[in-house]
Amino acid sequence: MSSGIKKKCQQVDCTGESFNMSSSLLPKPQMKDLLGRIARRNFLIGVTLVTGSFFLLEHFFIQGRQNKYRDFYKTFDFAKDFEEKKKAGIFHSVKP
């Protein structure tokens, strides 16, 4: 009797080989809250990527530019620059 039950669970494909039709081979499709799970996953991936991109941009681009400006203005003489531009005639409201 048990061999008859096993035969019901097995099917024969077109090559003549038998294969098992048990439900343990294929996972049950998860249709409940499918859109919500995908949206949550995509949201978390997006937040992670944006946060990582922000920190990389901040560290490599913005901090580097701020350091260059800081180094430039440490040795910059505003009065000397103004006098050079005044002598060149750039300022029309200031007499040379």
Helices and strands as residue ranges (DSSP letters): H 2-9, E 10-12, E 18-20, H 34-57, I 58-62, H 63-74, H 78-88
